[in-house]
Amino acid sequence: YIQLFSFGSFLHSERIFIVFLGSVCLFYRRNRHDFRGWNRSCFFRRFRRFHNDTLPCQYGSLKPVLIDIGYIFRYSYHDSAPNSIEVTDSIANFYHNFIILISTAPLYRHAISLWQTVLYSAKLLIFARYSKQIMQKTQNIRIEDFNYPLPDERIAKFPLSKRDDSKLLVYRKGEIEEHRFHELPKVLPADSLLVFNNTRVIQARLHFRKETGALIEVFCLEPLEPHEYSLSFQSTGSCSWLCLVGNLKKWKNGVLTQSVNIDGKTVNFCAERGLPHGNAHEVHFSWDDSDVTFATLLDHAGELPIPPYLNRETEESDKTTYQTVYSKIEGSVAAPTAGLHFTPEVLNKLKEKNIPTLELTLHVGAGTFKPVKSETLEGHEMHTEYISVNRNLIDELSRTDRRVIAVGTTSVRTLESLYYIGKMLEHDPNILPESLTVGQWQPYDGSEEIDSRQSLRNIVEYLDRRNMDRLVTATQIIIAPGYRYHIVQGMITNFHQPQSTLLLLVSAFVNGRWREIYDYALSHDFRFLSYGDSSLLLP
């Protein structure tokens, strides 16, 4: 019977009964010398406690069973999907481990307990036994498999004159439709809830000229002192930022200075190079007018950074068109481009359709344009980005029954990072706020999953205990085939560069069918990248 046991079809009732009998037999083997004198209640009590100290299983409803079925089907069957895992170990070896796990719950209570135990135990075994395979499969993804031909003429160099006239590709359960973006309220599911990233792009590119005539470009990435974005922008007199430096060889030492005219006053603005941080440098800024903030200096002396693949200079119009209409919180060096299509008219139509919207903040870093240069994903270091999420938003997500639609990949990464932050709090409710950061490979460590609602509630309770109204932290999460989405159920996103981590994120969401979507977009004259058209993905 053990050899007949098939992992791919263990849900048949006869096989479950075999598993149950097998667990009783294993329990008997381990306790056969003590059975004399046991009555019925003693047997069941000891059977329930069999390995209970190691892997407790306490479920009280049918819902976790359905969740576990999803886990098992996701990770057990081998097919053409990139996130499938092939079970290659021997049936007998698998069964031996499975039977130890299955004996951890009170199977005798009622039939559903048996289902719960079988499914939960299978999930535990998959995560524990194949976690390395999950990690390795993702890390071994060949980035060349995510290449596609993108002619230069398909890259939108400028936006359309009317934002919501852009094309909208709707991918719904394997079917593709073509619409205009102003039709979005009509094509969204009625039970949708949209989550936007309200970050605002700063004029992060500064130019200084040395006395020798050499032009030095200083590209502000993130604040160092003060570390908080809002505090740094409000700094008067001085602050320090992590910056990329162009023409670095010409700036070995010394202070760079430029005169900035602000409301008729001349402000001397200085930059001094500090220690290197990878390919970036610490730069200390100072200026001689204490009434002027750093934000004001950037507005007058800085230049809005547009994506390098546009191959053109920033124009005055970009200051408007490269910002979303709902942008509020300054800090990004690149726009969350999926939001560029929204207009006040589209937002009003969403309200009329009773589709609620929420806002969070992820400051987009220059790393969003960082190409994957390694052959496999394992050699790519994901950039770190800073997020700020209001406590009420997290609470709303934990309670809603609506379908969560993320507007842009930045919203996706923020929402999915929340799950892993809540998972950390499940194991350590007293963890320090500065430790609540999400690592690059954390989603693939094979640790036991928890319910997404519970994860979000963990964050709300954590913030309440500390009298905090928002979660401010950092994430390095990489989402690629093999990733299981926990919060996001739909996505609005543009068409991304070949061989980019953003394309991997999309592939993970549509179960590897990204090429069908991109082939359609290429053959139907869709415009690509930041100023291009968009898609609504509803797998």
C-alpha positions in Angstrom: 0.0 0.0 0.0 2.9 2.3 0.7 4.3 1.8 -2.7 0.9 2.4 -4.3 0.6 5.8 -2.5 0.7 8.5 -5.1 1.5 12.1 -4.1 -0.2 13.5 -7.2 -3.5 11.9 -6.3 -3.5 11.6 -2.5 -6.7 13.4 -2.2 -8.7 10.3 -3.2 -10.6 9.1 -0.1 -9.2 5.5 -0.3 -5.7 6.8 -0.2 -6.5 9.1 2.7 -7.8 6.1 4.5 -4.5 4.2 3.8 -2.6 7.2 5.1 -4.7 7.2 8.3 -4.1 3.5 8.8 -0.4 4.0 8.1 -0.2 6.7 10.8 -2.0 4.3 13.3 0.5 1.6 12.4 3.5 3.8 12.9 2.0 5.0 16.2 1.6 1.3 17.2 5.1 0.4 16.3 6.5 3.1 18.5 4.2 2.3 21.4 3.6 -1.5 21.0 5.2 -2.3 24.3 2.9 0.0 26.3 -0.4 -0.8 24.8 -1.5 -3.3 27.5 -3.7 -1.6 29.9 -4.7 1.3 27.6 -8.4 2.0 27.3 -10.0 3.7 24.3 -9.7 7.2 25.6 -6.1 6.7 26.6 -5.2 5.5 23.1 -6.8 8.5 21.4 -5.3 10.9 23.9 -1.8 9.6 23.3 -2.3 9.4 19.6 -3.3 13.1 19.6 -0.2 14.0 21.4 2.0 11.9 19.1 4.6 14.4 17.9 2.3 17.3 19.0 5.2 19.1 20.7 7.1 19.3 17.4 4.4 20.2 14.8 1.1 21.3 16.4 -1.9 21.5 14.0 -4.9 23.5 15.3 -7.5 24.4 12.8 -11.1 25.2 13.6 -12.9 25.8 10.2 -13.0 24.6 6.7 -11.4 27.8 5.3 -7.8 26.8 6.2 -8.4 23.5 4.4 -9.2 25.3 1.2 -6.1 27.4 1.7 -4.0 24.3 2.1 -5.5 22.7 -1.0 -4.2 25.8 -2.9 -0.7 25.4 -1.5 -0.6 21.7 -2.4 -1.8 22.1 -5.9 0.5 25.1 -6.4 3.6 23.2 -5.3 3.0 19.5 -6.0 2.2 19.2 -9.7 4.9 19.5 -12.3 3.9 21.3 -15.6 5.2 24.0 -17.9 4.7 26.8 -15.4 8.0 28.3 -14.2 6.9 28.1 -10.5 6.1 24.4 -10.5 8.1 21.9 -8.5 8.7 18.4 -9.6 8.7 15.8 -6.8 11.5 13.3 -7.6 12.1 11.6 -4.2 11.0 8.1 -3.8 7.4 7.5 -2.8 8.4 5.4 0.2 10.8 8.0 1.6 8.2 10.7 1.0 5.6 8.6 2.8 7.8 8.0 5.8 8.1 11.8 6.4 4.5 12.4 5.5 3.2 9.9 8.0 5.3 11.5 10.8 3.7 14.8 10.1 0.2 13.6 9.7 0.2 12.2 13.2 0.3 15.6 14.8 -3.4 16.4 15.0 -6.5 14.8 16.6 -7.7 12.8 13.6 -10.3 11.0 15.6 -12.6 13.9 16.2 -14.5 14.1 12.9 -13.9 13.7 9.2 -12.9 17.3 8.6 -10.1 16.9 11.1 -8.6 14.2 8.9 -8.8 16.5 5.8 -7.2 19.3 7.8 -4.4 17.2 9.0 -3.7 15.6 5.6 -3.6 18.9 3.8 -1.8 20.8 6.5 0.8 18.1 6.9 1.4 17.9 3.2 1.9 21.7 3.1 4.4 21.5 6.0 6.3 18.7 4.3 6.4 20.5 1.0 7.8 23.7 2.6 10.2 21.9 4.8 11.4 19.3 2.4 11.5 21.3 -0.8 12.3 24.8 0.5 15.8 24.5 -1.0 14.3 23.5 -4.3 12.0 26.5 -4.3 14.9 28.8 -3.5 17.2 27.2 -6.0 14.6 27.1 -8.7 14.1 30.8 -8.4 17.7 31.7 -8.0 18.6 29.6 -11.1 16.2 31.5 -13.4 18.1 32.4 -16.5 17.5 36.0 -17.2 17.9 35.4 -21.0 14.6 33.5 -20.9 12.9 36.8 -20.2 14.2 38.6 -23.3 12.0 39.8 -26.1 12.6 42.1 -29.2 11.8 45.7 -28.3 12.3 48.0 -31.3 13.3 51.5 -30.4 10.2 52.9 -32.2 8.0 51.1 -29.7 9.5 52.9 -26.7 7.3 55.9 -26.0 9.6 58.9 -25.7 6.8 61.3 -24.8 3.4 60.8 -23.2 0.1 61.3 -25.0 -1.4 64.7 -24.8 -4.3 63.2 -22.8 -3.2 60.7 -20.2 -6.3 58.4 -20.2 -6.3 58.1 -24.0 -3.6 55.5 -23.7 -4.3 51.9 -24.6 -5.2 49.4 -21.9 -4.6 45.7 -22.3 -6.9 43.6 -20.1 -5.7 40.1 -19.3 -8.5 38.2 -17.6 -8.2 34.5 -16.8 -6.1 33.9 -19.9 -8.2 36.0 -22.3 -6.9 39.3 -23.7 -9.0 42.4 -24.5 -8.1 45.8 -25.7 -9.5 49.0 -24.3 -8.6 52.7 -23.6 -7.6 53.6 -20.2 -10.5 55.9 -19.5 -12.6 52.7 -19.7 -10.9 51.3 -16.7 -13.8 51.9 -14.3 -16.0 49.8 -16.6 -13.6 46.8 -16.9 -12.6 46.6 -13.3 -14.4 44.0 -11.2 -17.1 45.6 -9.2 -15.6 44.4 -5.9 -12.2 46.0 -6.6 -10.1 48.0 -4.2 -7.3 50.1 -5.8 -4.1 50.8 -4.0 -1.9 53.7 -5.3 1.6 54.8 -4.6 1.4 58.5 -3.8 5.2 59.2 -4.0 6.3 62.3 -5.9 9.5 62.5 -8.0 12.1 65.0 -6.8 14.4 67.0 -9.0 17.3 64.8 -7.9 19.9 65.5 -10.6 22.3 68.4 -9.6 25.1 69.8 -11.8 28.2 71.5 -10.4 31.1 72.9 -12.4 34.6 72.8 -11.0 37.0 75.8 -11.4 38.8 73.7 -14.1 35.6 73.6 -16.1 34.8 69.9 -15.5 31.1 69.2 -15.1 30.1 67.0 -12.2 26.7 65.4 -11.9 25.4 64.6 -8.5 22.3 62.3 -8.5 20.5 62.2 -5.1 19.4 58.6 -4.1 18.4 58.6 -0.5 18.9 60.8 2.6 21.6 59.8 5.2 21.4 62.6 7.7 18.7 63.2 8.6 17.6 59.8 7.5 13.9 60.5 7.2 12.9 61.9 3.9 10.6 64.5 5.3 13.2 65.7 7.8 15.9 65.9 5.2 13.7 67.9 2.8 13.0 70.3 5.6 16.6 70.7 6.6 18.0 74.2 6.7 21.7 74.8 6.4 23.0 71.3 5.7 22.2 67.6 5.1 23.8 64.5 3.7 22.6 62.2 1.0 23.8 59.0 -0.7 24.4 60.0 -4.3 25.6 58.7 -7.6 28.4 60.9 -9.0 29.0 61.4 -12.7 32.5 62.2 -13.9 33.8 61.0 -10.5 37.4 60.9 -11.7 37.4 64.7 -12.0 36.2 65.2 -8.4 38.8 63.6 -6.2 38.5 66.1 -3.4 37.4 69.7 -2.7 34.1 71.4 -2.4 31.9 72.1 -5.3 29.9 75.4 -5.3 27.1 76.9 -7.4 25.0 80.0 -7.0 21.3 79.5 -6.9 18.8 82.3 -7.4 15.8 81.8 -5.1 13.1 84.5 -5.1 15.6 87.2 -6.0 18.2 86.1 -3.4 21.5 84.4 -4.2 22.2 81.2 -2.2 25.6 79.6 -2.2 25.0 75.9 -2.5 28.0 73.6 -1.8 28.7 69.8 -2.1 31.5 67.9 -0.5 32.2 64.3 -1.4 32.4 61.7 1.5 32.9 58.0 1.9 31.9 55.5 -0.9 29.0 53.2 -0.5 29.2 50.6 -3.2 28.9 52.4 -6.5 27.5 55.5 -4.7 29.1 58.1 -2.4 28.0 60.1 0.6 27.7 63.8 -0.3 27.4 66.5 2.3 25.4 69.5 1.2 25.5 72.9 2.8 24.2 76.4 2.0 24.4 79.9 3.5 20.7 80.8 4.0 19.0 79.2 7.0 15.6 80.3 5.7 15.9 78.0 2.6 15.1 74.3 2.9 16.8 71.5 1.0 13.5 70.8 -0.8 13.5 74.4 -2.1 17.1 74.1 -3.3 16.3 71.0 -5.2 13.3 72.7 -6.8 15.5 75.6 -8.0 18.8 73.9 -8.7 17.8 70.3 -9.5 16.7 68.6 -12.7 13.9 66.1 -12.9 15.4 62.7 -13.7 13.7 60.9 -16.5 14.4 57.2 -17.4 17.8 56.8 -19.2 16.2 54.6 -22.0 14.3 57.7 -23.3 17.6 58.9 -24.7 16.7 62.6 -24.4 17.1 65.6 -22.2 14.5 66.5 -19.5 12.0 69.0 -20.8 9.9 71.5 -18.9 6.8 69.5 -19.7 8.2 66.4 -17.9 7.9 68.3 -14.6 4.1 67.8 -15.0 3.8 64.7 -17.2 6.3 62.6 -15.2 4.2 63.0 -12.0 1.0 61.2 -11.2 -2.0 63.5 -10.6 -2.3 62.1 -7.0 1.4 62.4 -6.1 2.0 64.0 -2.6 5.0 62.7 -0.7 8.4 63.8 -2.2 11.2 61.2 -2.3 11.3 59.2 -5.6 13.9 59.5 -8.3 11.5 57.7 -10.7 7.8 57.9 -11.2 5.4 54.9 -10.4 4.5 54.9 -14.1 1.4 52.8 -14.0 -0.3 55.8 -12.2 0.6 58.2 -15.0 -2.5 57.2 -16.9 -5.0 58.3 -14.2 -6.8 61.6 -14.6 -9.2 63.4 -12.2 -12.0 62.2 -14.5 -11.0 58.5 -14.2 -10.7 58.9 -10.4 -14.2 60.5 -10.2 -15.6 57.6 -12.3 -14.1 55.1 -9.8 -15.9 56.9 -7.0 -19.2 56.8 -9.0 -18.7 53.1 -9.4 -18.2 52.8 -5.6 -14.7 51.4 -6.1 -12.6 52.6 -3.1 -9.0 53.7 -3.3 -6.2 53.7 -0.8 -2.7 55.3 -0.8 0.7 54.1 0.4 4.2 55.4 -0.2 7.2 53.7 -1.7 10.0 56.0 -2.8 11.3 54.6 -6.1 15.0 54.4 -6.2 17.4 54.6 -9.2 17.8 50.8 -8.8 14.5 50.3 -10.6 16.5 50.9 -13.8 19.3 48.6 -12.8 19.7 45.9 -15.4 20.2 42.2 -14.4 23.7 41.6 -15.6 24.2 38.1 -14.2 23.3 35.0 -16.1 21.0 33.8 -13.4 18.9 35.7 -10.8 21.1 34.5 -8.0 23.8 36.9 -9.0 21.6 40.0 -9.0 21.4 42.2 -5.9 18.0 43.8 -5.6 17.9 47.5 -4.7 16.4 48.6 -1.4 13.5 51.0 -1.3 11.7 52.8 1.6 8.0 52.4 2.3 5.6 54.2 4.5 2.1 52.7 5.1 -0.6 54.2 7.2 -2.0 52.1 10.0 -5.6 52.6 8.8 -4.7 51.3 5.4 -3.3 48.1 6.8 -6.3 47.7 9.0 -8.6 48.2 6.0 -6.8 45.6 4.0 -7.0 43.1 6.9 -10.8 43.5 7.0 -11.8 43.9 3.4 -13.4 41.2 1.2 -12.7 43.2 -1.9 -10.2 42.3 -4.6 -7.0 44.2 -4.0 -5.8 45.8 -7.2 -2.3 47.2 -7.0 -1.6 50.2 -9.2 2.0 49.7 -10.3 4.8 47.3 -9.4 5.9 49.7 -6.5 2.5 49.2 -4.9 2.8 45.4 -5.5 6.2 45.3 -3.8 4.9 47.3 -0.8 1.8 45.2 -0.3 3.6 41.9 -0.6 6.3 43.2 1.8 3.6 43.9 4.4 2.8 40.1 4.4 6.4 39.2 5.3 6.6 41.9 7.9 3.4 40.5 9.6 4.9 37.1 9.3 8.0 38.2 11.2 5.8 39.7 13.9 4.0 36.3 14.2 7.2 34.8 15.3 8.5 37.8 17.3 5.8 40.3 18.3 8.4 42.5 20.1 10.9 42.9 17.3 12.4 46.4 17.0 11.0 48.6 14.3 14.4 48.9 12.6 14.5 45.2 12.2 11.2 45.0 10.3 12.9 45.0 6.9 12.2 42.5 4.1 15.2 40.7 2.6 15.7 39.8 -1.0 15.3 36.1 -0.7 13.0 36.0 2.4 9.9 34.9 0.5 11.7 31.8 -0.7 13.1 30.5 2.6 10.6 27.7 2.9 9.2 28.8 6.3 5.6 28.0 7.1 3.0 30.4 5.7 0.4 32.2 7.7 -3.0 33.6 6.8 -2.6 37.0 5.0 -5.3 38.6 7.1 -3.5 37.5 10.3 -0.3 38.9 9.0 -1.8 42.3 8.4 -3.5 42.2 11.9 -0.1 41.5 13.4 1.1 44.8 12.0 -1.9 46.7 13.2 -1.5 45.3 16.7 2.2 46.0 16.7 1.6 49.7 15.7 -1.1 50.0 18.3 1.1 48.7 21.1 3.8 51.3 20.2 1.3 54.1 19.6 2.5 54.4 15.9 0.2 55.7 13.2 2.3 54.4 10.3 4.8 51.7 9.4 8.1 53.1 8.0 10.6 50.6 6.9 12.6 49.3 3.9 12.2 46.4 1.5 14.5 44.5 -0.8 12.0 42.0 -1.9 12.4 40.3 -5.3 9.3 38.8 -6.9 10.0 36.2 -9.5 8.6 32.9 -10.8 8.3 30.7 -7.8 6.8 33.5 -5.7 3.3 33.1 -4.2 1.2 36.3 -4.0 -0.5 36.9 -0.7 -2.1 40.3 -0.8 -2.3 41.4 -4.5 -5.1 39.9 -6.6 -4.9 42.2 -9.6 -2.4 44.6 -11.0 -2.3 47.7 -13.3 1.2 48.0 -14.8 3.0 49.3 -17.9 5.0 47.1 -20.3 8.5 46.6 -18.9 12.0 46.3 -20.3 13.4 42.9 -21.5 15.4 41.0 -18.9 14.2 43.2 -16.0 13.1 42.3 -12.5 9.8 44.0 -13.2 9.1 41.5 -16.0 9.9 38.7 -13.6 7.4 40.1 -11.2 4.7 40.1 -13.9 5.6 36.6 -15.0 5.1 35.4 -11.4 1.7 37.0 -11.3 0.4 35.6 -14.6 1.8 32.1 -14.0 4.5 32.4 -16.7 2.2 33.6 -19.5 3.9 37.0 -19.8 5.1 36.2 -23.4 1.5 35.9 -24.7 0.7 39.3 -23.2 3.8 41.0 -24.6 3.5 39.3 -28.0 -0.1 40.7 -28.3 1.0 44.2 -27.2 3.9 44.2 -29.7 1.6 43.0 -32.6 -1.2 45.5 -31.7 0.9 48.7 -31.6 1.0 49.2 -27.9 3.6 51.7 -26.6 6.2 50.4 -24.1 8.0 51.6 -20.9 7.4 54.6 -18.7 5.4 56.9 -21.0 3.8 53.9 -22.8 0.5 52.1 -22.5 -0.6 49.9 -19.6 -2.2 46.6 -18.8 -4.8 45.3 -16.2 -3.8 41.8 -15.1 -6.5 39.7 -13.6 -5.2 36.0 -13.7 
